[in-house]
Amino acid sequence: MVLSMLTKTKTSVESARMVYERMERNRVPPNMRTFASMISVFGKAGQWRDAAIFFNTLKSQGYTPNSYCINSVIDALARAKEVKLALDYAQLLKDCKIPAPEGTSTIGKEIKSKYDDKRSVVDPNILVGLNSTLNACASCGLWNEALEFLESMERSFGVKPDVRSYSSAMAALEPSGQFEKGLELLGKMKLEGVQPNKFTYSSLICACSKENRWEKALEVAEMMEAEGVVGDVVSYSALIDALGKGRQFERAEEVLEGMRIVKLKPNVITYNSLMNALGKAGKLEQASRLLRTMKKHGVQADATSYNSLISACAHNNAVTMAFEFLREMEARNIGVDVVTLNTALSVCMKAKTWKRAEKVLESFQERGIEPDIISYNTMLACYNQGKQWKRALVLLTSMEDRGVAPDIISYNSVLSVLDKNEKCQAALELLRLMSTSDSAPNPDVVSYSCILNCFKKTSRADEAVKLLKTMESEHGIKPNAYSYMAVIDACDRCGMSEEAAQLLEVMRLRRQEPDYEKYRATGRVLERIQKRQQVAEFLSERAEGSDLDFLSLARDMTGKEKNA
């Protein structure tokens, strides 16, 4: 009796355990209701292991688990996102039957025909457990499993899915943006006579938003309205998010205003959906106006709101305004996070102010905000812009000490700044480290191209040609047009026109078009090749009947350049 009461209150599991242990001390044998109550208490607390232990104990005592016990375990598993176990426990619901009442309903007759036991029907309460199983699939975005389970409900369990079943399956489609599957599911549930609710539509609108299909999201929202389903803040927020991603800012603002007309108060998530889109699009004026609207309607902006504003500042090189927003966050006690740090660093990068970026990084670290890989890579990009190769090397070597492993972007940023400073030897050493160290990423074509460009600047053509060959033959990295043009330019500077001409021919054979506008040396080499070919053709035309060996001369002219 006491345990049964505990299941109806917000009692801690400790209290339930104390009662159960007292029963054991007093040698009061637990019955079916005792086990059901304990399973329910642990199930509601999300402690699925304890719920499963009592469930197995119940079976070992000779009791047959009813739908209430199974549902409680499934609910706990769903909360813990243990999908496979939830699916396994759901199979036990097939055996849950109740006595068929006199004058069995139509549903009862339908179910009776599926079982040998004519005196019992399926326990309708199993629908709770089946829906909890669908919720478990939805929480992990396992839409295939959710749709298969939904399809099997009537066939395997004798129960028709209800609106909660369909809504849970629709929620499973949302994370991966399976809006087309969602539209099919919406049509199917209508054919089955199940009316979609606001949760069904909200999940479908979110799925459309994930795939940047604002037109479909708007279409679903209009369908919801036409069918008399009253949307809530979540529905409208999802629609605004979809319109924002589709850069339909005016329509999004109209939806926002429409919410107030129907007396739905937009929350901070609603505003942030639009604010985020405006920030990414660099719409600083509109984003600032939206912040004022939030304040006017009593909605407190959070870190996400300000991060979007600072992002808009980055797109507009509005450094001063960005730091004003940072100061406003501090004044309002709005907690900054690593996203704020990264957004502020991107402002500094766009403005090409590495010194200010350094101060930002230091100030955030003083506040206990640990930089992530994006933070470090943005800082390295700032050093690259400012040609600060020594600082870049120090930061790169310190990253692992701070628990952040540099990636290929980190290394290539440092190689790029070494290239800009013509530090070929340091760049080569870093390349060797990347090729030999287990903790460093393998170099890619960008890594090699940085060093080849450095060789070009320092007129080290022989080394450039050698590295170009080994990067493919020994490391399996195919040079790109940038790699070839850097070496061609180096050869031209060192008077190695024959090698340059050969590399141009290799580029053509590999169908890599030289960038003549960017690399004038490539154009100069091509011009000389064309001139030699013209001279060779002229000599060949006069070769017949002449005492001079014009053919040998022509072959010689096409093979190498003759100095005047």
C-alpha positions in Angstrom: 0.0 0.0 0.0 2.8 2.4 0.9 4.8 1.6 -2.2 1.7 2.0 -4.3 1.3 5.6 -2.9 4.9 6.4 -3.5 4.5 5.8 -7.3 1.9 8.7 -7.4 4.2 11.2 -5.7 7.6 12.7 -6.5 9.3 10.4 -4.1 13.0 9.7 -4.4 14.0 6.2 -5.1 15.8 6.1 -1.8 12.5 6.3 0.0 11.1 3.4 -2.0 14.2 1.3 -1.4 13.9 2.0 2.3 10.3 0.7 2.4 11.3 -2.4 0.4 14.2 -3.2 2.7 12.0 -2.8 5.7 9.6 -5.3 4.2 12.5 -7.7 3.8 13.7 -7.2 7.4 10.1 -7.8 8.6 9.9 -10.9 6.4 6.9 -9.5 4.5 7.0 -11.3 1.1 6.6 -8.9 -1.9 3.7 -9.5 -4.2 2.9 -8.5 -7.7 1.8 -5.0 -6.7 5.1 -4.6 -4.7 7.3 -5.4 -7.7 5.1 -3.2 -10.0 5.4 -0.3 -7.7 9.2 -0.6 -7.4 9.6 -0.9 -11.1 7.5 2.1 -11.6 9.4 4.2 -9.1 12.8 3.4 -10.7 11.3 3.7 -14.2 10.1 7.2 -13.6 13.5 8.1 -12.1 15.1 6.9 -15.4 17.1 4.2 -13.4 16.5 1.4 -15.9 19.1 -1.0 -14.5 17.3 -1.0 -11.1 14.0 -1.3 -12.8 15.2 -4.2 -14.8 16.6 -5.9 -11.7 13.2 -5.8 -10.0 11.5 -6.9 -13.2 13.7 -10.0 -13.4 13.2 -10.7 -9.7 9.4 -10.5 -10.3 9.8 -13.2 -13.0 12.0 -15.3 -10.8 9.3 -15.3 -8.1 6.9 -16.9 -10.6 4.9 -13.8 -11.5 4.0 -13.0 -15.1 4.8 -9.3 -15.9 1.8 -7.3 -16.9 1.8 -4.3 -19.3 2.2 -1.9 -16.4 5.6 -3.4 -15.4 6.9 -3.7 -18.9 5.8 -0.2 -19.8 7.7 1.1 -16.7 10.9 -0.5 -17.8 10.5 0.6 -21.4 9.9 4.2 -20.1 13.1 4.1 -18.1 15.0 2.7 -21.1 13.6 5.5 -23.3 14.7 8.2 -20.9 18.2 6.6 -21.0 18.1 6.3 -24.8 18.7 2.6 -24.6 16.9 1.9 -27.9 17.9 -1.7 -28.5 16.9 -2.8 -25.0 13.6 -0.9 -25.3 12.9 -2.7 -28.6 13.6 -6.0 -26.9 11.4 -5.3 -23.9 8.6 -4.2 -26.3 8.4 -7.7 -27.7 7.2 -8.9 -24.3 4.1 -6.8 -24.7 2.8 -9.3 -27.3 1.9 -11.6 -24.5 0.0 -9.1 -22.5 -3.7 -10.0 -22.6 -6.8 -9.3 -20.5 -10.0 -11.3 -20.2 -12.5 -10.5 -22.9 -15.6 -8.8 -21.4 -19.1 -9.8 -22.3 -20.3 -8.1 -25.5 -16.7 -7.5 -26.8 -16.3 -4.3 -28.7 -15.5 -4.2 -32.4 -11.8 -3.7 -31.5 -12.0 -6.7 -29.2 -13.4 -8.9 -32.0 -10.7 -7.8 -34.4 -8.0 -8.7 -31.9 -9.7 -12.0 -30.9 -9.4 -13.3 -34.4 -5.6 -13.0 -34.3 -5.2 -15.3 -31.2 -6.0 -18.9 -30.4 -7.2 -17.9 -27.0 -10.8 -16.7 -27.7 -11.4 -15.7 -24.1 -8.8 -12.9 -24.0 -8.0 -9.8 -25.9 -4.9 -7.6 -26.1 -4.3 -5.3 -23.2 -4.9 -1.8 -24.6 -2.5 -0.4 -22.1 0.4 -1.8 -24.1 0.1 1.2 -26.4 1.8 3.2 -23.7 4.9 1.0 -23.8 4.9 0.9 -27.6 4.8 4.7 -27.7 7.6 4.9 -25.2 9.7 2.6 -27.5 9.0 5.0 -30.4 10.1 7.9 -28.1 13.4 6.1 -27.5 13.9 5.8 -31.3 13.0 9.5 -31.7 15.4 10.6 -28.9 18.3 9.0 -30.9 17.1 10.0 -34.3 16.7 6.4 -35.4 14.0 7.0 -38.0 14.4 3.7 -39.8 13.8 1.8 -36.6 10.9 4.1 -35.7 9.1 3.6 -39.0 9.6 -0.1 -39.0 8.3 -0.4 -35.4 5.3 1.9 -36.2 4.5 -0.4 -39.2 4.7 -3.5 -37.0 2.3 -2.2 -34.3 -1.0 -3.4 -35.6 0.5 -6.5 -37.4 2.6 -7.8 -34.4 0.9 -6.3 -31.4 -2.7 -6.0 -32.5 -2.9 -2.3 -31.6 -3.4 0.6 -34.0 -1.0 3.5 -33.7 -2.5 6.7 -32.3 -1.5 10.3 -32.8 1.3 10.0 -30.2 2.7 7.0 -32.1 2.8 8.9 -35.3 4.1 12.1 -33.7 7.0 10.1 -32.1 7.9 8.6 -35.4 7.7 12.0 -37.0 10.1 13.3 -34.2 12.6 10.6 -35.2 12.6 12.0 -38.7 13.4 15.5 -37.5 17.2 15.3 -36.6 18.3 14.0 -40.0 15.9 16.3 -42.0 13.8 13.4 -43.5 11.0 15.8 -44.5 10.0 13.7 -47.6 9.5 10.7 -45.4 7.6 13.0 -43.0 5.2 14.2 -45.6 4.5 10.5 -46.6 3.9 9.7 -42.9 1.6 12.7 -42.6 -0.4 11.4 -45.5 -0.6 7.9 -44.1 -1.8 8.9 -40.7 -4.6 11.0 -42.3 -5.6 8.0 -44.4 -5.8 5.9 -41.2 -8.1 8.5 -39.7 -5.6 9.8 -37.2 -5.7 13.6 -36.9 -2.2 15.2 -36.7 -1.6 17.5 -33.7 0.7 20.5 -33.2 3.6 18.2 -32.2 3.3 16.2 -35.4 3.4 19.4 -37.5 6.2 21.0 -35.4 8.5 18.0 -36.0 7.7 18.0 -39.7 8.5 21.8 -40.0 11.7 21.2 -38.1 12.7 18.4 -40.5 12.0 20.9 -43.4 14.2 23.4 -41.7 17.1 20.9 -41.3 17.2 20.6 -45.1 16.8 24.3 -45.7 13.4 23.8 -47.4 11.6 26.8 -46.2 9.0 26.5 -49.0 7.9 23.1 -47.6 8.0 24.3 -44.0 5.7 27.2 -45.0 3.4 24.7 -46.9 3.2 22.5 -43.8 2.4 25.4 -41.6 -0.4 26.6 -43.9 -1.8 23.0 -43.9 -1.7 23.0 -40.1 -3.6 26.3 -40.0 -6.2 25.1 -42.6 -6.9 22.0 -40.6 -7.7 24.1 -37.5 -4.7 22.8 -35.6 -3.5 25.7 -33.3 0.2 26.0 -33.4 2.3 26.8 -30.3 5.6 28.6 -29.7 7.5 25.6 -30.8 5.7 25.3 -34.2 6.1 29.0 -34.9 9.8 29.0 -33.8 10.5 26.1 -36.1 8.9 27.9 -39.0 10.9 31.1 -38.3 14.0 29.0 -38.2 13.2 27.5 -41.6 12.5 30.9 -43.1 15.6 32.4 -41.6 17.8 29.6 -43.0 16.2 30.3 -46.4 17.1 34.0 -46.0 13.4 34.9 -46.1 13.9 37.5 -43.4 10.8 39.6 -44.1 8.5 36.5 -44.0 10.1 35.4 -40.8 9.5 38.8 -39.2 5.8 38.6 -40.4 5.5 35.2 -38.7 7.0 36.7 -35.5 4.5 39.6 -35.6 1.7 37.1 -36.3 2.5 35.2 -33.1 1.8 38.4 -31.1 -1.5 38.9 -32.9 -2.7 35.5 -31.9 -1.4 36.2 -28.4 1.5 33.7 -28.5 4.5 35.2 -26.8 7.7 34.5 -28.6 10.5 33.2 -26.3 14.2 33.6 -26.5 14.5 30.5 -28.7 12.0 32.0 -31.2 14.0 35.3 -31.5 17.3 33.4 -31.6 16.1 31.4 -34.6 15.9 34.6 -36.6 18.8 36.3 -34.9 21.1 33.4 -35.8 20.1 33.6 -39.5 20.6 37.3 -39.6 24.0 37.0 -37.9 25.2 34.4 -40.5 24.0 36.6 -43.3 25.7 39.6 -41.9 22.5 41.6 -41.5 23.8 43.7 -38.6 21.1 46.4 -38.7 18.2 44.0 -38.7 19.8 41.9 -36.0 20.3 45.0 -33.8 16.7 46.0 -34.4 15.5 42.5 -33.4 17.5 42.8 -30.1 15.7 46.1 -29.4 12.4 44.3 -30.1 13.2 41.6 -27.6 14.0 44.1 -24.9 10.7 46.0 -25.7 8.7 42.8 -25.2 10.4 41.8 -22.1 12.4 38.9 -23.5 15.9 38.6 -22.0 18.6 38.0 -24.6 21.0 35.2 -23.8 24.5 34.2 -25.0 23.2 32.8 -28.2 21.5 36.1 -29.1 24.7 38.1 -28.5 26.8 35.5 -30.3 24.6 36.0 -33.4 25.0 39.8 -33.1 28.8 39.5 -32.8 28.8 37.2 -35.9 27.0 39.9 -37.9 29.6 42.3 -36.7 32.3 40.0 -38.1 30.7 40.0 -41.5 30.6 43.8 -41.5 34.1 44.4 -39.9 32.3 46.2 -37.2 35.0 45.6 -34.5 33.9 48.5 -32.2 30.3 47.4 -32.2 31.3 43.8 -31.5 33.2 44.7 -28.4 30.3 46.9 -27.3 28.1 43.8 -27.4 30.7 41.9 -25.4 30.8 44.7 -22.8 26.9 44.6 -22.7 27.0 40.9 -22.1 29.3 41.4 -19.1 27.2 44.3 -17.8 24.0 42.1 -18.0 25.8 39.1 -16.4 25.2 37.0 -19.5 27.6 34.1 -19.3 30.0 34.0 -22.2 31.1 30.6 -23.7 33.5 29.2 -26.2 31.1 30.1 -29.0 31.4 33.8 -27.9 35.1 33.5 -27.8 35.3 32.0 -31.4 32.9 34.6 -32.7 34.9 37.4 -31.2 38.1 36.0 -32.6 36.5 35.8 -36.1 35.7 39.5 -35.8 39.5 40.2 -35.1 40.4 37.9 -38.0 38.1 39.7 -40.5 39.5 43.0 -39.3 43.1 41.6 -39.5 44.0 42.6 -36.0 46.1 39.8 -34.5 47.1 41.8 -31.4 43.5 42.4 -30.4 42.7 38.7 -31.1 45.5 37.8 -28.6 44.0 40.0 -26.0 40.6 38.4 -26.6 42.0 34.9 -26.2 43.8 35.8 -23.0 40.8 37.5 -21.5 38.5 34.6 -22.1 41.1 32.2 -20.6 41.2 34.3 -17.5 37.4 33.9 -17.2 37.9 30.1 -17.3 36.7 29.6 -20.9 39.0 27.0 -22.4 39.6 27.5 -26.2 38.7 24.7 -28.6 40.2 23.7 -31.9 38.2 26.5 -33.7 39.6 29.1 -31.3 43.2 28.0 -31.9 42.8 27.7 -35.6 41.2 31.2 -35.8 44.1 32.6 -33.7 46.6 30.9 -36.0 44.8 32.4 -39.0 45.2 35.9 -37.3 48.9 35.2 -36.9 49.1 34.1 -40.5 47.5 37.4 -41.6 50.0 39.3 -39.5 53.0 37.2 -40.6 53.7 36.3 -37.0 55.5 33.0 -37.6 57.2 32.8 -34.2 53.9 33.3 -32.3 52.2 30.8 -34.6 54.9 28.1 -33.8 54.6 28.7 -30.1 50.8 28.5 -30.2 50.9 25.3 -32.2 53.3 23.6 -29.8 51.3 24.7 -26.8 48.0 23.3 -28.1 48.6 19.7 -27.1 49.8 20.8 -23.7 46.3 22.4 -23.2 44.5 19.2 -24.3 43.7 20.3 -27.9 45.2 18.3 -30.7 46.2 20.4 -33.7 44.5 19.3 -36.9 45.5 19.7 -40.6 44.1 23.3 -40.6 46.3 24.2 -37.7 49.5 22.8 -39.3 48.7 24.4 -42.7 48.1 27.8 -41.1 51.6 27.6 -39.6 53.2 26.4 -42.9 51.5 29.3 -44.7 52.9 31.9 -42.3 56.4 30.3 -42.6 56.0 30.5 -46.4 55.1 34.2 -46.1 58.2 34.8 -44.1 60.4 32.6 -46.5 61.3 30.2 -43.6 61.8 27.2 -45.8 63.9 25.2 -43.4 61.4 25.6 -40.5 58.6 24.6 -42.9 60.5 21.5 -44.0 61.0 20.4 -40.4 57.3 20.9 -39.7 56.5 18.8 -42.8 58.8 16.0 -41.6 57.1 16.1 -38.2 53.7 15.7 -39.9 55.0 12.8 -42.0 56.6 10.9 -39.1 54.7 11.7 -35.9 51.7 9.6 -34.9 50.1 12.5 -33.1 50.3 14.9 -36.1 48.0 14.8 -39.1 49.4 13.6 -42.4 50.4 16.4 -44.8 48.0 17.1 -47.7 48.5 19.0 -51.0 48.1 22.3 -49.2 50.9 21.5 -46.9 53.3 20.7 -49.8 52.1 23.7 -51.8 53.1 26.0 -49.0 56.7 24.7 -49.0 56.8 24.7 -52.8 55.8 28.3 -52.8 58.5 29.1 -50.2 61.1 27.5 -52.5 59.8 29.6 -55.4 60.3 32.8 -53.4 63.8 31.8 -52.3 64.8 30.6 -55.9 65.4 27.0 -54.7 64.2 25.4 -58.0 66.1 22.1 -57.7 64.6 21.4 -54.3 61.1 22.4 -55.5 61.3 20.0 -58.5 62.5 17.2 -56.2 59.8 17.8 -53.6 57.1 17.9 -56.4 58.2 14.5 -57.5 58.5 12.9 -54.1 55.1 14.2 -52.8 53.4 11.9 -55.3 55.8 9.1 -55.8 56.6 8.5 -52.1 53.6 10.0 -50.3 50.8 9.5 -52.8 49.7 13.1 -52.9 48.9 14.4 -56.4 50.0 18.0 -57.0 47.4 20.5 -57.9 47.6 23.5 -60.3 48.9 25.7 -57.4 51.8 23.2 -56.7 52.8 23.0 -60.4 52.7 26.8 -60.9 54.9 27.4 -57.9 57.6 25.1 -59.2 57.2 26.4 -62.8 57.8 29.9 -61.4 60.8 28.7 -59.4 62.3 27.1 -62.5 61.8 30.3 -64.5 63.5 32.4 -61.9 66.5 30.0 -62.0 66.7 29.8 -65.7 65.5 26.2 -65.9 63.1 26.8 -68.8 63.3 23.2 -70.1 62.0 21.8 -66.7 59.4 24.5 -66.6 58.2 23.6 -70.1 58.0 19.9 -69.2 55.9 20.7 -66.1 53.5 22.7 -68.2 53.1 19.8 -70.5 52.4 17.5 -67.5 49.8 20.0 -66.3 48.1 19.8 -69.7 48.2 16.0 -69.8 46.5 16.0 -66.4 44.0 18.7 -67.5 45.0 21.2 -64.9 44.7 24.6 -66.4 47.5 27.1 -65.4 46.3 30.3 -63.8 48.1 32.8 -66.1 46.7 35.8 -64.4 48.0 34.8 -61.0 51.3 33.4 -62.2 52.9 35.6 -64.8 56.0 33.3 -64.9 53.7 30.5 -66.3 52.7 32.9 -69.1 56.3 33.8 -69.8 57.4 30.1 -70.1 54.4 29.4 -72.4 55.3 32.3 -74.6 58.8 31.1 -75.1 57.7 27.5 -75.8 55.3 28.9 -78.5 58.1 30.9 -80.0 60.4 27.9 -80.2 57.7 25.8 -81.8 57.1 28.5 -84.4 60.9 28.6 -85.3 60.9 24.8 -85.5 58.0 24.8 -87.9 59.7 27.5 -90.0 62.9 25.5 -90.3 61.1 22.3 -91.0 59.4 23.8 -94.0 62.8 24.6 -95.5 64.4 21.4 -94.7 63.7 19.6 -98.1 66.5 19.9 -100.7 68.8 22.0 -98.5 72.4 21.2 -97.6 71.8 22.4 -94.0 70.6 20.0 -91.5 67.4 21.9 -90.8 65.5 18.8 -89.3 68.2 18.3 -86.6 68.0 22.0 -85.8 64.2 21.9 -85.7 64.3 18.9 -83.3 66.9 20.7 -81.2 64.7 23.9 -81.0 61.7 22.0 -79.7 63.7 20.2 -77.1 65.5 23.1 -75.4 65.8 26.8 -75.6 68.6 28.4 -77.6 70.3 31.3 -76.0 71.0 34.3 -78.3 
